[in-house]
Structure formats: structure tokens, C-alpha cells
């Protein structure tokens, strides 16, 4: 898929995510409880969730391109290696932050689960 189509797909996913967050934000208490010890893990969880969302979008697009026959064998091999390394790095970071796969799967209310 062309870059513009990928950007549109990612933009739509992020718009859906933002729209789903609005009702939940209204239900939260007006006071935010911040704990210095939780900032690192909370930020890690947020960043890894966004990376996982983008990885899944890119992987689905790569599969469509492979099935469509628009990639050479070298490109397919390179994509496979890239996604394998990304998966290994995500596993390492999840371990470092003490997170599991299900920790990165946000509940978006009526839209269902994020991942």
C-alpha cells in the first residue's frame, strides 16, 4: 500500500481511538492522582501500546501487499526480519516495564478492545 494510504489508515485508527476516549474522560474524577513511582510504568505502557497498535496496522498492510503480489521475495524477507526484530524488542521492553500482552490492550468502551 502506498504511504498516503498507510497514513490515512493510521489516522483513522487514531481518530477512532480519540473518539472512544472522550466519553471515558468525562466519567473520570476531576482530580488526577499522580504517583511518582507510577509515572515511568504508565508512560512505558502508553508508548508500548501505541507502538503495538502501529505494528499491528503495518503488519496487516504488509500481509495484504504480500497476498497481492506487489512485493519481491527480498522485500518479503526484509519485512519478515523487521517484524521479527520488532517483536523481540517489544518483548524485551514489556519485560523491562513489567507488562504483559494483555496490559497493552485498552478497553475502548463501545468500540471494544484496542488490540
C-alpha positions as CSV (number, residue, x, y, z in Angstrom):
1,X,0.0,0.0,0.0
2,X,1.2,3.5,-0.7
3,X,2.4,5.8,2.0
4,X,-0.6,8.0,1.8
5,X,-3.0,5.1,2.3
6,X,-1.0,3.9,5.3
7,X,-1.1,7.4,6.8
8,X,-4.9,7.5,6.2
9,X,-5.4,4.1,7.9
10,X,-3.3,5.1,10.9
11,X,-5.0,8.5,11.1
12,X,-8.4,6.8,11.1
13,X,-7.3,4.3,13.8
14,X,-6.1,7.2,15.9
15,X,-9.3,9.2,15.3
16,X,-11.4,6.2,16.4
17,X,-9.2,5.9,19.5
18,X,-9.5,9.5,20.4
19,X,-13.3,9.5,19.9
20,X,-13.6,6.5,22.1
21,X,-11.6,8.1,24.8
22,X,-13.9,11.2,25.1
23,X,-16.8,9.6,26.9
24,X,-14.4,7.9,29.3
25,X,-12.7,11.2,30.0
26,X,-16.0,12.7,31.1
27,X,-16.6,9.9,33.6
28,X,-13.2,10.4,35.4
29,X,-12.9,12.4,38.6
30,X,-11.7,16.0,38.2
31,X,-8.7,15.3,40.5
32,X,-5.8,13.5,39.0
33,X,-3.8,11.3,41.3
34,X,-0.2,11.1,40.2
35,X,2.3,8.9,41.9
36,X,5.9,9.5,41.1
37,X,6.7,5.8,41.1
38,X,3.9,5.0,38.6
39,X,4.9,7.7,36.0
40,X,7.6,5.5,34.4
41,X,5.5,2.4,34.1
42,X,2.4,4.4,33.0
43,X,4.4,6.2,30.3
44,X,6.0,2.9,29.2
45,X,2.6,1.3,29.0
46,X,1.2,4.1,26.9
47,X,4.2,4.2,24.5
48,X,4.3,0.4,24.1
49,X,0.5,0.4,23.4
50,X,0.8,2.9,20.6
51,X,3.8,1.1,19.2
52,X,1.9,-2.2,19.3
53,X,-1.1,-0.6,17.6
54,X,1.1,0.8,14.8
55,X,2.9,-2.5,14.5
56,X,-0.3,-4.4,14.0
57,X,-1.5,-1.9,11.4
58,X,1.7,-2.1,9.5
59,X,1.8,-5.9,9.7
60,X,-1.7,-6.2,8.3
61,X,-0.8,-3.9,5.5
62,X,2.3,-6.0,4.8
63,X,0.3,-9.1,4.6
64,X,-2.1,-7.5,2.2
65,X,0.8,-6.5,0.0
66,X,2.3,-10.0,0.1
67,X,-1.0,-11.6,-0.7
68,X,-1.5,-9.0,-3.5
69,X,1.9,-10.0,-5.0
70,X,3.2,-6.4,-5.0
71,X,6.4,-7.3,-3.1
72,X,9.5,-9.1,-4.3
73,X,10.9,-12.1,-2.4
74,X,13.7,-9.8,-1.0
75,X,11.2,-7.3,0.3
76,X,9.1,-10.1,1.9
77,X,12.2,-11.4,3.6
78,X,13.2,-8.0,4.8
79,X,9.7,-7.3,6.2
80,X,9.7,-10.7,8.0
81,X,13.1,-9.9,9.6
82,X,12.0,-6.4,10.6
83,X,8.7,-7.6,12.2
84,X,10.6,-10.4,14.0
85,X,13.1,-8.0,15.4
86,X,10.4,-5.6,16.4
87,X,8.6,-8.4,18.2
88,X,11.7,-9.3,20.1
89,X,12.3,-5.7,21.1
90,X,8.7,-5.3,22.2
91,X,9.1,-8.5,24.4
92,X,12.2,-7.1,25.9
93,X,10.6,-3.7,26.7
94,X,7.5,-5.3,28.1
95,X,9.7,-7.4,30.4
96,X,11.6,-4.3,31.4
97,X,8.4,-2.4,32.3
98,X,6.8,-5.5,33.9
99,X,4.0,-5.6,31.3
100,X,2.1,-8.4,29.7
101,X,0.4,-8.5,26.3
102,X,-3.0,-8.0,27.9
103,X,-1.7,-4.9,29.7
104,X,-1.4,-3.2,26.3
105,X,-4.9,-4.0,25.2
106,X,-7.0,-1.0,26.2
107,X,-10.8,-1.2,26.6
108,X,-12.4,1.4,24.3
109,X,-15.9,1.0,25.6
110,X,-18.4,0.6,22.8
111,X,-15.6,0.1,20.2
112,X,-14.3,-3.0,22.1
113,X,-10.7,-3.8,22.8
114,X,-7.9,-1.9,21.1
115,X,-5.8,-4.8,20.0
